[in-house]
Amino acid sequence: MGYALSTTVNRPFDETLAATREALAAQGFGVLTEIDMAGTLKKKLDVDIPPHVILGACNPPNAYRAVQAEPSIGVLLPCNVVVRSAGEQTIVEAIDPATMHELTGNAAMKDVAVTIGGMLQAVLDSLS
């Protein structure tokens, strides 16, 4: 089983990052955290990588369902959505929520994972 959902977009990084935020909001996700990997690695290690941002996205109703089904699921929340430059293209990736179901072995997580997975896939599809 793979652990990521992914799409490659033929748009610049900054435009794709903004579109990803909008698409997440349209699906009911809020962005709780943002990590600028390129900026952090430059500051801490003085190394350069292409633009690379990790958005910590959360859909509160489904996060609540997940915590009710599996109290320790917080170690896998929020859903990470990565936007990274790849030359002329931008890659947008999200953790496949099916991973939560697979890792926990908790059957109650399956419906939550399917719902969140569909929402994240809709985000990715809207960017193409």
C-alpha positions in Angstrom: 0.0 0.0 0.0 1.3 3.5 -0.9 1.1 6.2 1.8 0.5 9.3 -0.4 -2.0 10.8 -2.7 -0.4 13.0 -5.3 -0.8 15.3 -8.3 1.6 17.2 -10.5 0.4 20.7 -11.5 1.6 22.8 -14.4 1.6 26.0 -12.5 4.2 28.0 -10.5 4.8 27.1 -6.9 3.3 30.3 -5.3 0.1 30.0 -7.4 -0.2 26.3 -6.6 0.3 26.9 -2.9 -2.5 29.5 -2.9 -4.8 27.3 -4.9 -4.1 24.4 -2.5 -5.1 26.5 0.5 -8.3 27.5 -1.3 -9.1 23.9 -2.3 -8.5 22.7 1.3 -10.9 25.4 2.6 -13.5 24.5 0.0 -13.4 20.9 1.4 -13.7 22.1 5.0 -10.1 21.9 6.0 -8.3 24.5 8.0 -4.6 24.9 7.9 -3.3 24.6 11.5 0.4 24.6 10.8 2.8 25.6 8.0 6.4 24.5 7.7 8.6 26.2 5.2 11.1 23.4 4.6 13.2 25.4 2.2 13.5 28.3 4.6 14.0 26.2 7.7 16.8 24.1 6.0 18.5 27.2 4.7 18.4 28.8 8.2 19.5 25.7 10.1 21.8 24.0 7.7 22.6 26.6 5.1 21.5 24.3 2.3 19.2 25.1 -0.6 16.2 23.1 -1.8 13.5 24.1 -4.1 10.4 25.7 -2.5 8.8 23.1 -0.2 5.9 23.8 2.2 4.1 21.4 4.5 0.6 22.4 5.4 -1.0 20.7 8.5 -4.6 20.5 7.4 -7.5 19.6 9.7 -11.2 18.9 9.1 -12.6 19.2 12.7 -15.7 17.0 12.3 -13.6 14.1 10.9 -10.7 14.7 13.3 -13.3 14.3 16.1 -14.6 11.1 14.5 -11.1 9.8 14.2 -10.2 10.5 17.9 -13.5 8.9 19.0 -12.6 5.8 17.0 -8.9 5.7 18.0 -7.8 7.9 20.9 -4.1 7.7 19.9 -4.8 8.8 16.3 -3.5 12.3 17.2 0.0 11.1 16.4 -1.1 11.0 12.8 -3.1 14.2 12.8 -3.4 16.8 11.2 -3.2 15.6 7.6 0.0 16.7 6.0 -0.3 18.3 2.6 3.0 19.0 0.8 3.4 21.6 -1.9 6.9 21.4 -3.5 8.5 22.8 -6.6 9.7 20.5 -9.3 11.2 22.6 -12.0 8.5 24.0 -14.1 5.9 22.0 -12.3 4.6 21.8 -8.7 3.8 18.6 -6.9 1.1 18.5 -4.3 1.0 15.4 -2.0 -1.1 14.4 0.9 -0.9 11.5 3.3 -3.4 8.8 2.2 -5.7 8.5 5.2 -6.1 4.8 4.5 -2.7 4.7 6.2 -4.5 5.5 9.5 -6.7 2.5 9.1 -3.9 0.3 8.1 -1.5 1.3 10.9 -4.1 1.1 13.6 -5.9 -2.1 12.4 -9.0 -0.4 13.9 -12.0 -1.2 11.7 -13.8 1.9 13.1 -11.1 4.0 11.3 -12.0 2.8 7.9 -15.1 5.0 7.3 -13.2 8.1 8.6 -10.2 7.3 6.4 -12.4 6.8 3.3 -14.2 10.1 4.0 -11.0 12.1 4.5 -9.3 10.4 1.6 -12.2 11.4 -0.7 -12.0 15.0 0.5 -8.2 15.1 0.0 -8.5 13.5 -3.4 -11.0 16.2 -4.3 -8.5 18.9 -3.3 -5.9 17.3 -5.5 -8.3 16.8 -8.4 -9.3 20.5 -8.3 -5.7 21.6 -8.8 -5.2 19.7 -12.1 
